[in-house]
Amino acid sequence: MGWIKNIWIDFWRDESGMGVVEIILIIVVLIAMVVIFKEQITTLVNSIWESINGSAKKVYS
């Protein structure tokens, strides 16, 4: 019975997979934020793109 306890303790203390779990959680949070703020992000990117195009037209005109 003591060997089961030792296996459980070794399993509980093993943190080798923690990096993967943390990365997956960060990706899930980022995807959720993109879904929630999709309209605002699209508006911001379009505004930045129009500004870049306007500046490029001034340079090449």
PDB file with one MODEL, atoms N, CA, C and O in Angstrom:
MODEL        1
ATOM      1  N   MET A   1       0.818  -1.201   0.000  1.00  0.00           N
ATOM      2  CA  MET A   1       0.000   0.000   0.000  1.00  0.00           C
ATOM      3  C   MET A   1       0.857   1.258   0.000  1.00  0.00           C
ATOM      4  O   MET A   1       0.435   2.293  -0.514  1.00  0.00           O
ATOM      5  N   GLY A   2       2.035   1.182   0.560  1.00  0.00           N
ATOM      6  CA  GLY A   2       2.922   2.343   0.613  1.00  0.00           C
ATOM      7  C   GLY A   2       3.427   2.748  -0.762  1.00  0.00           C
ATOM      8  O   GLY A   2       3.702   3.923  -1.008  1.00  0.00           O
ATOM      9  N   TRP A   3       3.550   1.767  -1.665  1.00  0.00           N
ATOM     10  CA  TRP A   3       4.040   2.092  -3.003  1.00  0.00           C
ATOM     11  C   TRP A   3       3.012   2.899  -3.796  1.00  0.00           C
ATOM     12  O   TRP A   3       3.389   3.708  -4.643  1.00  0.00           O
ATOM     13  N   ILE A   4       1.723   2.691  -3.534  1.00  0.00           N
ATOM     14  CA  ILE A   4       0.685   3.487  -4.200  1.00  0.00           C
ATOM     15  C   ILE A   4       0.775   4.936  -3.727  1.00  0.00           C
ATOM     16  O   ILE A   4       0.635   5.872  -4.515  1.00  0.00           O
ATOM     17  N   LYS A   5       1.011   5.101  -2.437  1.00  0.00           N
ATOM     18  CA  LYS A   5       1.150   6.448  -1.883  1.00  0.00           C
ATOM     19  C   LYS A   5       2.354   7.140  -2.502  1.00  0.00           C
ATOM     20  O   LYS A   5       2.278   8.320  -2.844  1.00  0.00           O
ATOM     21  N   ASN A   6       3.474   6.419  -2.653  1.00  0.00           N
ATOM     22  CA  ASN A   6       4.672   7.004  -3.253  1.00  0.00           C
ATOM     23  C   ASN A   6       4.440   7.385  -4.713  1.00  0.00           C
ATOM     24  O   ASN A   6       4.899   8.434  -5.164  1.00  0.00           O
ATOM     25  N   ILE A   7       3.722   6.524  -5.456  1.00  0.00           N
ATOM     26  CA  ILE A   7       3.418   6.844  -6.853  1.00  0.00           C
ATOM     27  C   ILE A   7       2.550   8.093  -6.928  1.00  0.00           C
ATOM     28  O   ILE A   7       2.786   8.963  -7.765  1.00  0.00           O
ATOM     29  N   TRP A   8       1.545   8.187  -6.055  1.00  0.00           N
ATOM     30  CA  TRP A   8       0.662   9.352  -6.040  1.00  0.00           C
ATOM     31  C   TRP A   8       1.436  10.622  -5.690  1.00  0.00           C
ATOM     32  O   TRP A   8       1.233  11.662  -6.316  1.00  0.00           O
ATOM     33  N   ILE A   9       2.297  10.547  -4.723  1.00  0.00           N
ATOM     34  CA  ILE A   9       3.091  11.720  -4.324  1.00  0.00           C
ATOM     35  C   ILE A   9       4.018  12.144  -5.458  1.00  0.00           C
ATOM     36  O   ILE A   9       4.147  13.336  -5.737  1.00  0.00           O
ATOM     37  N   ASP A  10       4.671  11.173  -6.120  1.00  0.00           N
ATOM     38  CA  ASP A  10       5.529  11.504  -7.264  1.00  0.00           C
ATOM     39  C   ASP A  10       4.730  12.149  -8.388  1.00  0.00           C
ATOM     40  O   ASP A  10       5.182  13.115  -9.003  1.00  0.00           O
ATOM     41  N   PHE A  11       3.535  11.612  -8.655  1.00  0.00           N
ATOM     42  CA  PHE A  11       2.674  12.181  -9.692  1.00  0.00           C
ATOM     43  C   PHE A  11       2.262  13.600  -9.329  1.00  0.00           C
ATOM     44  O   PHE A  11       2.282  14.484 -10.185  1.00  0.00           O
ATOM     45  N   TRP A  12       1.892  13.829  -8.090  1.00  0.00           N
ATOM     46  CA  TRP A  12       1.422  15.142  -7.646  1.00  0.00           C
ATOM     47  C   TRP A  12       2.531  16.189  -7.712  1.00  0.00           C
ATOM     48  O   TRP A  12       2.260  17.354  -8.003  1.00  0.00           O
ATOM     49  N   ARG A  13       3.760  15.799  -7.449  1.00  0.00           N
ATOM     50  CA  ARG A  13       4.885  16.737  -7.434  1.00  0.00           C
ATOM     51  C   ARG A  13       5.483  16.976  -8.822  1.00  0.00           C
ATOM     52  O   ARG A  13       6.227  17.936  -9.022  1.00  0.00           O
ATOM     53  N   ASP A  14       5.158  16.104  -9.780  1.00  0.00           N
ATOM     54  CA  ASP A  14       5.704  16.225 -11.129  1.00  0.00           C
ATOM     55  C   ASP A  14       5.076  17.429 -11.828  1.00  0.00           C
ATOM     56  O   ASP A  14       3.854  17.489 -11.971  1.00  0.00           O
ATOM     57  N   GLU A  15       5.898  18.391 -12.265  1.00  0.00           N
ATOM     58  CA  GLU A  15       5.406  19.604 -12.908  1.00  0.00           C
ATOM     59  C   GLU A  15       5.871  19.708 -14.360  1.00  0.00           C
ATOM     60  O   GLU A  15       5.907  20.805 -14.918  1.00  0.00           O
ATOM     61  N   SER A  16       6.225  18.591 -14.971  1.00  0.00           N
ATOM     62  CA  SER A  16       6.768  18.638 -16.329  1.00  0.00           C
ATOM     63  C   SER A  16       5.738  19.085 -17.355  1.00  0.00           C
ATOM     64  O   SER A  16       6.122  19.650 -18.379  1.00  0.00           O
ATOM     65  N   GLY A  17       4.465  18.863 -17.131  1.00  0.00           N
ATOM     66  CA  GLY A  17       3.439  19.262 -18.086  1.00  0.00           C
ATOM     67  C   GLY A  17       2.851  20.627 -17.823  1.00  0.00           C
ATOM     68  O   GLY A  17       1.983  21.071 -18.574  1.00  0.00           O
ATOM     69  N   MET A  18       3.286  21.297 -16.797  1.00  0.00           N
ATOM     70  CA  MET A  18       2.690  22.576 -16.430  1.00  0.00           C
ATOM     71  C   MET A  18       2.890  23.639 -17.496  1.00  0.00           C
ATOM     72  O   MET A  18       2.004  24.471 -17.690  1.00  0.00           O
ATOM     73  N   GLY A  19       3.999  23.643 -18.182  1.00  0.00           N
ATOM     74  CA  GLY A  19       4.240  24.641 -19.222  1.00  0.00           C
ATOM     75  C   GLY A  19       3.233  24.530 -20.342  1.00  0.00           C
ATOM     76  O   GLY A  19       2.760  25.546 -20.853  1.00  0.00           O
ATOM     77  N   VAL A  20       2.897  23.312 -20.735  1.00  0.00           N
ATOM     78  CA  VAL A  20       1.931  23.090 -21.796  1.00  0.00           C
ATOM     79  C   VAL A  20       0.557  23.581 -21.380  1.00  0.00           C
ATOM     80  O   VAL A  20      -0.136  24.233 -22.161  1.00  0.00           O
ATOM     81  N   VAL A  21       0.166  23.276 -20.172  1.00  0.00           N
ATOM     82  CA  VAL A  21      -1.142  23.706 -19.669  1.00  0.00           C
ATOM     83  C   VAL A  21      -1.220  25.225 -19.637  1.00  0.00           C
ATOM     84  O   VAL A  21      -2.236  25.800 -20.027  1.00  0.00           O
ATOM     85  N   GLU A  22      -0.175  25.873 -19.184  1.00  0.00           N
ATOM     86  CA  GLU A  22      -0.167  27.331 -19.118  1.00  0.00           C
ATOM     87  C   GLU A  22      -0.262  27.943 -20.510  1.00  0.00           C
ATOM     88  O   GLU A  22      -0.987  28.919 -20.703  1.00  0.00           O
ATOM     89  N   ILE A  23       0.454  27.389 -21.476  1.00  0.00           N
ATOM     90  CA  ILE A  23       0.402  27.911 -22.845  1.00  0.00           C
ATOM     91  C   ILE A  23      -0.990  27.735 -23.427  1.00  0.00           C
ATOM     92  O   ILE A  23      -1.500  28.641 -24.086  1.00  0.00           O
ATOM     93  N   ILE A  24      -1.614  26.585 -23.197  1.00  0.00           N
ATOM     94  CA  ILE A  24      -2.967  26.353 -23.701  1.00  0.00           C
ATOM     95  C   ILE A  24      -3.949  27.337 -23.076  1.00  0.00           C
ATOM     96  O   ILE A  24      -4.816  27.867 -23.771  1.00  0.00           O
ATOM     97  N   LEU A  25      -3.826  27.588 -21.776  1.00  0.00           N
ATOM     98  CA  LEU A  25      -4.715  28.552 -21.122  1.00  0.00           C
ATOM     99  C   LEU A  25      -4.528  29.955 -21.678  1.00  0.00           C
ATOM    100  O   LEU A  25      -5.510  30.671 -21.873  1.00  0.00           O
ATOM    101  N   ILE A  26      -3.302  30.360 -21.936  1.00  0.00           N
ATOM    102  CA  ILE A  26      -3.040  31.680 -22.515  1.00  0.00           C
ATOM    103  C   ILE A  26      -3.658  31.774 -23.900  1.00  0.00           C
ATOM    104  O   ILE A  26      -4.267  32.791 -24.234  1.00  0.00           O
ATOM    105  N   ILE A  27      -3.514  30.731 -24.715  1.00  0.00           N
ATOM    106  CA  ILE A  27      -4.100  30.734 -26.059  1.00  0.00           C
ATOM    107  C   ILE A  27      -5.620  30.818 -25.985  1.00  0.00           C
ATOM    108  O   ILE A  27      -6.237  31.544 -26.764  1.00  0.00           O
ATOM    109  N   VAL A  28      -6.225  30.086 -25.063  1.00  0.00           N
ATOM    110  CA  VAL A  28      -7.685  30.120 -24.912  1.00  0.00           C
ATOM    111  C   VAL A  28      -8.147  31.522 -24.521  1.00  0.00           C
ATOM    112  O   VAL A  28      -9.141  32.014 -25.055  1.00  0.00           O
ATOM    113  N   VAL A  29      -7.444  32.162 -23.606  1.00  0.00           N
ATOM    114  CA  VAL A  29      -7.813  33.518 -23.182  1.00  0.00           C
ATOM    115  C   VAL A  29      -7.659  34.494 -24.337  1.00  0.00           C
ATOM    116  O   VAL A  29      -8.519  35.354 -24.526  1.00  0.00           O
ATOM    117  N   LEU A  30      -6.583  34.386 -25.117  1.00  0.00           N
ATOM    118  CA  LEU A  30      -6.387  35.280 -26.262  1.00  0.00           C
ATOM    119  C   LEU A  30      -7.480  35.096 -27.309  1.00  0.00           C
ATOM    120  O   LEU A  30      -7.988  36.077 -27.852  1.00  0.00           O
ATOM    121  N   ILE A  31      -7.843  33.860 -27.594  1.00  0.00           N
ATOM    122  CA  ILE A  31      -8.913  33.602 -28.564  1.00  0.00           C
ATOM    123  C   ILE A  31     -10.233  34.173 -28.062  1.00  0.00           C
ATOM    124  O   ILE A  31     -10.987  34.765 -28.835  1.00  0.00           O
ATOM    125  N   ALA A  32     -10.516  34.001 -26.786  1.00  0.00           N
ATOM    126  CA  ALA A  32     -11.746  34.542 -26.214  1.00  0.00           C
ATOM    127  C   ALA A  32     -11.772  36.065 -26.326  1.00  0.00           C
ATOM    128  O   ALA A  32     -12.811  36.649 -26.636  1.00  0.00           O
ATOM    129  N   MET A  33     -10.640  36.706 -26.077  1.00  0.00           N
ATOM    130  CA  MET A  33     -10.581  38.170 -26.183  1.00  0.00           C
ATOM    131  C   MET A  33     -10.793  38.624 -27.626  1.00  0.00           C
ATOM    132  O   MET A  33     -11.470  39.623 -27.868  1.00  0.00           O
ATOM    133  N   VAL A  34     -10.222  37.901 -28.578  1.00  0.00           N
ATOM    134  CA  VAL A  34     -10.414  38.255 -29.989  1.00  0.00           C
ATOM    135  C   VAL A  34     -11.884  38.110 -30.364  1.00  0.00           C
ATOM    136  O   VAL A  34     -12.426  38.962 -31.067  1.00  0.00           O
ATOM    137  N   VAL A  35     -12.532  37.052 -29.909  1.00  0.00           N
ATOM    138  CA  VAL A  35     -13.948  36.855 -30.224  1.00  0.00           C
ATOM    139  C   VAL A  35     -14.795  37.950 -29.590  1.00  0.00           C
ATOM    140  O   VAL A  35     -15.716  38.466 -30.224  1.00  0.00           O
ATOM    141  N   ILE A  36     -14.495  38.306 -28.355  1.00  0.00           N
ATOM    142  CA  ILE A  36     -15.280  39.326 -27.654  1.00  0.00           C
ATOM    143  C   ILE A  36     -15.088  40.706 -28.281  1.00  0.00           C
ATOM    144  O   ILE A  36     -16.055  41.449 -28.452  1.00  0.00           O
ATOM    145  N   PHE A  37     -13.849  41.052 -28.623  1.00  0.00           N
ATOM    146  CA  PHE A  37     -13.539  42.391 -29.121  1.00  0.00           C
ATOM    147  C   PHE A  37     -13.297  42.420 -30.627  1.00  0.00           C
ATOM    148  O   PHE A  37     -12.548  43.265 -31.117  1.00  0.00           O
ATOM    149  N   LYS A  38     -13.922  41.506 -31.363  1.00  0.00           N
ATOM    150  CA  LYS A  38     -13.685  41.379 -32.799  1.00  0.00           C
ATOM    151  C   LYS A  38     -13.992  42.686 -33.541  1.00  0.00           C
ATOM    152  O   LYS A  38     -13.197  43.125 -34.372  1.00  0.00           O
ATOM    153  N   GLU A  39     -15.118  43.296 -33.251  1.00  0.00           N
ATOM    154  CA  GLU A  39     -15.514  44.521 -33.952  1.00  0.00           C
ATOM    155  C   GLU A  39     -14.544  45.662 -33.674  1.00  0.00           C
ATOM    156  O   GLU A  39     -14.162  46.379 -34.598  1.00  0.00           O
ATOM    157  N   GLN A  40     -14.143  45.841 -32.431  1.00  0.00           N
ATOM    158  CA  GLN A  40     -13.212  46.907 -32.081  1.00  0.00           C
ATOM    159  C   GLN A  40     -11.840  46.671 -32.719  1.00  0.00           C
ATOM    160  O   GLN A  40     -11.197  47.614 -33.177  1.00  0.00           O
ATOM    161  N   ILE A  41     -11.400  45.425 -32.747  1.00  0.00           N
ATOM    162  CA  ILE A  41     -10.103  45.107 -33.351  1.00  0.00           C
ATOM    163  C   ILE A  41     -10.147  45.372 -34.849  1.00  0.00           C
ATOM    164  O   ILE A  41      -9.200  45.921 -35.412  1.00  0.00           O
ATOM    165  N   THR A  42     -11.245  44.982 -35.498  1.00  0.00           N
ATOM    166  CA  THR A  42     -11.388  45.214 -36.935  1.00  0.00           C
ATOM    167  C   THR A  42     -11.386  46.701 -37.244  1.00  0.00           C
ATOM    168  O   THR A  42     -10.736  47.134 -38.196  1.00  0.00           O
ATOM    169  N   THR A  43     -12.094  47.479 -36.463  1.00  0.00           N
ATOM    170  CA  THR A  43     -12.125  48.926 -36.660  1.00  0.00           C
ATOM    171  C   THR A  43     -10.736  49.530 -36.485  1.00  0.00           C
ATOM    172  O   THR A  43     -10.328  50.373 -37.284  1.00  0.00           O
ATOM    173  N   LEU A  44     -10.016  49.119 -35.469  1.00  0.00           N
ATOM    174  CA  LEU A  44      -8.672  49.628 -35.216  1.00  0.00           C
ATOM    175  C   LEU A  44      -7.718  49.276 -36.352  1.00  0.00           C
ATOM    176  O   LEU A  44      -6.964  50.131 -36.817  1.00  0.00           O
ATOM    177  N   VAL A  45      -7.747  48.024 -36.800  1.00  0.00           N
ATOM    178  CA  VAL A  45      -6.852  47.594 -37.878  1.00  0.00           C
ATOM    179  C   VAL A  45      -7.175  48.337 -39.169  1.00  0.00           C
ATOM    180  O   VAL A  45      -6.267  48.757 -39.886  1.00  0.00           O
ATOM    181  N   ASN A  46      -8.457  48.502 -39.469  1.00  0.00           N
ATOM    182  CA  ASN A  46      -8.833  49.251 -40.678  1.00  0.00           C
ATOM    183  C   ASN A  46      -8.364  50.695 -40.602  1.00  0.00           C
ATOM    184  O   ASN A  46      -7.898  51.247 -41.599  1.00  0.00           O
ATOM    185  N   SER A  47      -8.481  51.306 -39.446  1.00  0.00           N
ATOM    186  CA  SER A  47      -8.022  52.680 -39.263  1.00  0.00           C
ATOM    187  C   SER A  47      -6.517  52.793 -39.464  1.00  0.00           C
ATOM    188  O   SER A  47      -6.040  53.708 -40.136  1.00  0.00           O
ATOM    189  N   ILE A  48      -5.785  51.877 -38.891  1.00  0.00           N
ATOM    190  CA  ILE A  48      -4.320  51.884 -39.042  1.00  0.00           C
ATOM    191  C   ILE A  48      -3.943  51.666 -40.499  1.00  0.00           C
ATOM    192  O   ILE A  48      -3.041  52.330 -41.011  1.00  0.00           O
ATOM    193  N   TRP A  49      -4.626  50.739 -41.173  1.00  0.00           N
ATOM    194  CA  TRP A  49      -4.327  50.443 -42.577  1.00  0.00           C
ATOM    195  C   TRP A  49      -4.598  51.655 -43.469  1.00  0.00           C
ATOM    196  O   TRP A  49      -3.810  51.951 -44.367  1.00  0.00           O
ATOM    197  N   GLU A  50      -5.710  52.358 -43.227  1.00  0.00           N
ATOM    198  CA  GLU A  50      -6.026  53.570 -43.996  1.00  0.00           C
ATOM    199  C   GLU A  50      -4.973  54.646 -43.754  1.00  0.00           C
ATOM    200  O   GLU A  50      -4.599  55.362 -44.682  1.00  0.00           O
ATOM    201  N   SER A  51      -4.502  54.765 -42.543  1.00  0.00           N
ATOM    202  CA  SER A  51      -3.460  55.739 -42.224  1.00  0.00           C
ATOM    203  C   SER A  51      -2.160  55.403 -42.954  1.00  0.00           C
ATOM    204  O   SER A  51      -1.490  56.295 -43.474  1.00  0.00           O
ATOM    205  N   ILE A  52      -1.811  54.140 -42.992  1.00  0.00           N
ATOM    206  CA  ILE A  52      -0.599  53.711 -43.685  1.00  0.00           C
ATOM    207  C   ILE A  52      -0.718  53.975 -45.180  1.00  0.00           C
ATOM    208  O   ILE A  52       0.216  54.471 -45.809  1.00  0.00           O
ATOM    209  N   ASN A  53      -1.888  53.637 -45.746  1.00  0.00           N
ATOM    210  CA  ASN A  53      -2.089  53.867 -47.178  1.00  0.00           C
ATOM    211  C   ASN A  53      -2.049  55.352 -47.508  1.00  0.00           C
ATOM    212  O   ASN A  53      -1.487  55.742 -48.531  1.00  0.00           O
ATOM    213  N   GLY A  54      -2.644  56.191 -46.647  1.00  0.00           N
ATOM    214  CA  GLY A  54      -2.620  57.637 -46.866  1.00  0.00           C
ATOM    215  C   GLY A  54      -1.212  58.189 -46.831  1.00  0.00           C
ATOM    216  O   GLY A  54      -0.853  59.036 -47.650  1.00  0.00           O
ATOM    217  N   SER A  55      -0.408  57.714 -45.884  1.00  0.00           N
ATOM    218  CA  SER A  55       0.992  58.161 -45.799  1.00  0.00           C
ATOM    219  C   SER A  55       1.804  57.665 -46.980  1.00  0.00           C
ATOM    220  O   SER A  55       2.674  58.385 -47.469  1.00  0.00           O
ATOM    221  N   ALA A  56       1.543  56.457 -47.450  1.00  0.00           N
ATOM    222  CA  ALA A  56       2.267  55.923 -48.592  1.00  0.00           C
ATOM    223  C   ALA A  56       1.930  56.705 -49.858  1.00  0.00           C
ATOM    224  O   ALA A  56       2.808  56.931 -50.691  1.00  0.00           O
ATOM    225  N   LYS A  57       0.684  57.120 -50.017  1.00  0.00           N
ATOM    226  CA  LYS A  57       0.290  57.900 -51.187  1.00  0.00           C
ATOM    227  C   LYS A  57       1.016  59.256 -51.201  1.00  0.00           C
ATOM    228  O   LYS A  57       1.386  59.753 -52.264  1.00  0.00           O
ATOM    229  N   LYS A  58       1.216  59.846 -50.017  1.00  0.00           N
ATOM    230  CA  LYS A  58       1.933  61.122 -49.929  1.00  0.00           C
ATOM    231  C   LYS A  58       3.395  60.949 -50.333  1.00  0.00           C
ATOM    232  O   LYS A  58       3.966  61.824 -50.984  1.00  0.00           O
ATOM    233  N   VAL A  59       3.997  59.841 -49.957  1.00  0.00           N
ATOM    234  CA  VAL A  59       5.398  59.588 -50.256  1.00  0.00           C
ATOM    235  C   VAL A  59       5.591  59.333 -51.733  1.00  0.00           C
ATOM    236  O   VAL A  59       6.543  59.842 -52.325  1.00  0.00           O
ATOM    237  N   TYR A  60       4.705  58.552 -52.349  1.00  0.00           N
ATOM    238  CA  TYR A  60       4.876  58.159 -53.741  1.00  0.00           C
ATOM    239  C   TYR A  60       4.220  59.099 -54.736  1.00  0.00           C
ATOM    240  O   TYR A  60       4.302  58.863 -55.941  1.00  0.00           O
ATOM    241  N   SER A  61       3.574  60.154 -54.270  1.00  0.00           N
ATOM    242  CA  SER A  61       2.931  61.101 -55.195  1.00  0.00           C
ATOM    243  C   SER A  61       3.887  62.169 -55.647  1.00  0.00           C
ATOM    244  O   SER A  61       3.510  63.045 -56.425  1.00  0.00           O
TER     245      SER A  61
ENDMDL
END
